[in-house]
Structure formats: C-alpha cells, structure tokens
Amino acid sequence: MYSSVAAGSSRSPVLVVGVFSEPAGLPRGLDLPKDQLAALKDALATPGFKAEAGETVPAGPRHLVLGLGAREGFDAARLRT
C-alpha cells in the first residue's frame, strides 16, 4: 500500500504536428532531425489513424500527431475543437 501520493508537473515541451486527412502526410518544410521525422511518419502509419478532426496518435515521447480532418472547409473553429 502507498502511504502518500504526490502529483508532479512536467515542463517538457511537446511538438504537436497537425495533418489533414486528404491527402494524409506530414506538412512540407518540417525542420526536424531524421529520427524525429521517421517517428512522425511511423505514427501516420498507425492502423486505424485516419487524421480525422481531433484524432491523435503519439509519435515518440515528445511528439503528437493531431488529425485536422479534411483540408476543404478547415478554419479556426475546427482547430479549436
């Protein structure tokens, strides 16, 4: 049994990369090391990930891929949801 539980905080940055569902792929011009780009590409290949609006998939310890849905009709309101 635990005698106490303490909550901490993390101050490690996380890079969130938004991707559209059609065509799915990483944004052009990402200036990241090859190993990080490879992790993002692997995340895009996760079975079931369709990059629908709000869908997420981890890409290593400090990266997250965020689905933005279809490019057509994309606006700030959809980004906030």
C-alpha positions, -999 to 999 in steps of 0.1 A, spaced: 0 0 0 11 36 -6 13 59 23 11 90 2 7 101 -34 21 133 -48 13 149 -82 41 165 -101 42 186 -132 61 182 -164 77 211 -182 89 191 -211 78 205 -244 56 185 -268 56 192 -305 21 188 -320 20 183 -358 -13 188 -375 -21 167 -405 -51 168 -429 -69 136 -438 -68 142 -475 -41 138 -486 -26 124 -454 10 132 -449 34 154 -430 34 191 -437 61 203 -460 91 221 -445 93 204 -411 128 211 -400 134 182 -377 161 156 -373 157 124 -394 148 102 -364 120 125 -354 106 127 -389 108 89 -390 88 87 -358 61 111 -372 59 90 -404 55 58 -384 28 75 -364 9 83 -396 10 46 -405 -6 36 -372 -35 12 -381 -68 30 -378 -54 65 -377 -73 85 -404 -64 121 -393 -100 129 -386 -105 162 -367 -94 158 -332 -79 124 -336 -44 120 -321 -16 95 -322 17 97 -302 49 98 -322 76 92 -296 80 108 -262 78 144 -273 57 144 -304 20 141 -311 2 139 -345 -31 158 -345 -57 150 -371 -73 181 -387 -98 164 -409 -104 174 -445 -85 204 -458 -116 217 -475 -136 238 -451 -108 239 -425 -110 270 -403 -100 283 -368 -132 269 -353 -124 234 -363 -88 238 -350 -102 248 -316 -123 216 -313 
